[in-house]
C-alpha cells in the first residue's frame, strides 16, 4: 500500500508559480474539493473519477497549490511512497 507524504505529514514541498514566480501553497488533495463527502470516501476509488489519467496506477496524489500573488491554482501530482 502506498501513501501520500504530504497528506500524512511526512514531507512538504515548495512550488513556484509558473505565472508570477511567487510561492505556491499546498491547499490539500484535489479529491477533497469534489463535494462535501469526498474527503470521507475511498481515496483509490475516487482516483478513478478525478479526471487525471493514471494517477491511481502510478501511485500519485493530486494536490491543489495556490498562489496568493496572482490567484493561480495548479494541480501537482505528488509521488506516493
Secondary structure by P-SEA (a helix, b strand, c coil): ccccccccccbbbbbbbcccccbbbbccccccccccccccccaaaaaaccccccccccbbbbbbbbbcccbbbbbbbbbcc
